[in-house]
């Protein structure tokens, strides 16, 4: 399950529907607006800008490189997404119609370990680079 905490629930759901089942494997999606308390050990939580989440349990938390999480339980992975190669997920190239996503270090997935890799994908209107990076990370974590 992917839980998205966003500033606008309708917009977040629309983006999620384009990403999961369109570009990345279909997933059960839960969208909440602005703030959430999450206790879901097998879920991946995507926290969009200007939203916040208190995490009690999760498989992983995905946030933009500015994401500021100080208090979350031990064992919950923080996956940062951004253009800096120090982020867990970034992209290595971007053109008018393609983005190449990059997992920059190993992460613990639902069924093992994902090693660093790159994945080229077609771009779809209305989606940001963060949307692609977050969906890529969520798909890896749940694989």
Residue pairs with C-beta under 8 A, 6 or more apart in sequence:
1 27
1 28
1 29
1 30
1 40
1 42
1 43
1 44
2 16
2 20
2 27
2 28
2 29
2 30
2 43
2 44
2 45
2 46
2 138
2 142
3 29
3 30
3 31
3 32
3 36
3 38
3 40
3 43
3 44
3 45
3 46
3 58
4 12
4 13
4 16
4 29
4 30
4 31
4 32
4 45
4 46
4 48
5 32
5 33
5 34
5 35
5 36
5 38
5 45
5 46
5 47
5 48
5 51
5 52
5 53
6 12
6 31
6 32
6 33
6 34
6 48
6 51
7 33
7 34
7 48
7 49
7 50
7 51
8 33
9 31
9 32
9 33
12 31
12 33
12 48
13 29
13 31
14 126
15 126
15 127
15 131
16 29
16 31
16 135
17 29
18 124
18 126
18 127
19 127
19 131
19 132
19 135
20 26
20 27
20 29
20 135
20 138
20 139
21 27
22 124
23 121
23 122
23 124
23 132
23 135
24 135
24 136
24 138
24 139
25 139
25 142
27 138
27 139
27 142
30 43
33 51
34 50
34 51
34 52
35 51
35 52
35 53
35 54
36 53
36 54
37 53
37 54
37 56
38 45
38 53
38 54
38 55
38 56
38 57
38 58
39 56
39 57
40 57
40 58
41 57
41 58
41 59
42 59
42 110
43 58
43 59
44 58
44 59
44 60
44 61
44 62
44 137
44 138
44 141
44 142
45 53
45 55
45 58
45 60
45 61
45 62
46 62
46 63
46 134
46 138
47 53
47 61
47 62
47 63
47 67
47 69
48 64
48 130
49 64
49 66
49 130
53 61
54 71
55 61
55 69
55 72
55 73
55 76
56 73
57 73
57 76
58 72
58 76
59 76
59 77
59 110
59 141
59 142
60 76
60 77
60 78
60 79
60 107
60 108
60 137
60 138
60 141
61 67
61 69
61 72
61 76
61 77
61 78
61 79
62 79
62 81
62 89
62 134
62 137
62 138
63 69
63 78
63 79
63 80
63 81
64 80
64 81
64 82
64 130
65 80
65 81
65 82
65 83
65 84
65 87
66 82
67 78
67 80
69 78
72 78
77 107
77 108
77 141
78 88
79 88
79 89
79 107
79 137
79 141
80 87
80 88
80 89
81 87
81 88
81 89
81 90
81 130
81 133
81 134
81 137
82 90
82 130
82 133
83 90
83 91
83 129
84 90
85 102
85 104
86 104
87 104
88 103
88 104
88 105
88 107
88 137
89 101
89 102
89 103
89 104
89 133
89 134
89 136
89 137
90 101
90 102
90 104
90 133
91 99
91 100
91 101
91 102
91 129
91 132
91 133
92 100
92 101
92 102
92 118
93 99
93 100
94 100
94 129
96 123
97 122
97 123
98 120
98 121
98 122
98 123
99 120
99 121
99 123
99 129
99 132
100 118
100 119
100 120
100 121
101 118
101 119
101 120
101 121
101 132
101 133
101 136
102 116
102 117
102 118
102 119
103 114
103 115
103 116
103 117
103 118
103 136
103 137
103 140
104 116
105 116
106 113
106 114
106 115
106 116
107 113
107 114
107 137
107 140
107 141
108 141
109 140
109 141
109 142
109 143
110 141
110 142
110 143
111 143
114 140
114 141
114 143
119 136
121 132
121 136
123 132
